[in-house]
């Protein structure tokens, strides 16, 4: 029975952390983006995010945030949320679930503690901005 279950592999879909100017805080702030660098539209997209890890010798965990997008067109990106500086020292997890046609895909993207950093940026496809990607 298990051999009959097909688990599709997510390809060309990434989570990127990009630093942008924030007028409210008058400073650069990290934002998480869902990047669809595939030839297919992602439909009924759900993103669940949280952060967890050790901070000052104590286990810390943030609340879960949920985001929904009706569609993320092929070769496009959508802004998910702001990433508060205080959680950059924790593991930041983004569970992404979506459909391509009638097939359900899901993947958990994790920025391990300390990986969202100015010194670790590269050019993010589709956005053409400097950022940190997981895929």
N, C-alpha and C positions, 0 to 999 in steps of 0.2 A: 504493500500500500504506500509506504513512504516513497518508494521509487517513482510513483506516479505523480508526486507533487513537484511541480516545476516552480522554482524560485528564480524569477528573472533578475539579472544583474543590472544595476543602475550604471549607465555610462553617460559621460558628458554633462552631468548635473553636479554642481558644486555649491558649497557654502563659502562665501568670501567675507572677510572682515576688512572694511575699508574705512580709512580715517577721513572725515569731512568736517568742514567748518560748521559749527552750530551757533546760530545767532542768539539763541536763548542763553547759552552758557558762555558765549564769547570766547570759545576755545575749540580746538579740534577734538572731535568725538568719534569713537569707533561705531560703525554700523554694520549689521549683518545683512548680507544680500543672498538671495537664492539665484544662482546663475544657471540658466538653461542654455548650454552651448550645443544642443542637439538639433536634429532636423525635425523634431516632433514637438507638438504642443503638449504641455503638461496640464492635465485637467483635474479638477477637484483636489487641489493641493492643500494639504494640512501640514503645518510645521509646529512642533511642540519643542520648546526650548527650556533649558534650566542649566544651572551651574552647581557643581559640588566639588568638595575636596577638603584638604586640611588647611586651616588658617590659624596661626598662633597656637598650634597643638590641639586644636579642636576641630571636629568634623563639622563642616558648614554645608548648607544646601539652600539654594534659592527656591522661590516658588516657581511653579511651572507656568509658562506663558504659551498660549495657543493662538495660532494665526491661520486664517483660511484665505485661499485665493481661488477664484472660479477657474482661471486659466492663466498659465504662464506661457506665452507664445514661444515658438522656436527662436533660438538665438536672441534671447532677451534676459533681463534680470529684474527682480523686484526686491525692494527694500523690505526687510523683515522687521527689524527692531534696532534700537540703540543698545550698545553693550556698555554698561556702566564700568568705569575704570576699576572700581573696587572688586569686580568679579574676574578680572583678568588673571589673577593669581589662582583661580580655580579652573577645573576642567569645564568648558562650556560645550554643552551637547545640544544638537539640533536634529530631532527625528523628523524626517521628511517622508510623507506618504502621498502618492499621486497615481493617476491613471494615464496611460498612453493607450488610446483605444479602449478595449475591454480588459486590459491587463493591469493589475495592481502592482505597483512598485513601492518599496520602502527602503530607506537606508538611514543609519544613524551616523551623523557627522560629528566628530569631536575635536575641538581645539583643546589640546592638553594645556595644562597650566603653564603660563609664560610664553606660549607660542604666538599670541597676538601681540606683536612688538614691531615698532618702526624699523628695526634692524633686520627683520625677516620678511620684508615685503617683496613682491614680484608683481609683474603686470597681470591683472585679472582679465581674462578674455571676456568679450562682450561689453564690459564696463570700460575697458581701456584706462583703468586707474590703478595706482599702486595699492596692493592689499595683501592679505594673508589668506590662502585658500586651503580648504580640505576637500577631498573628493575620494 
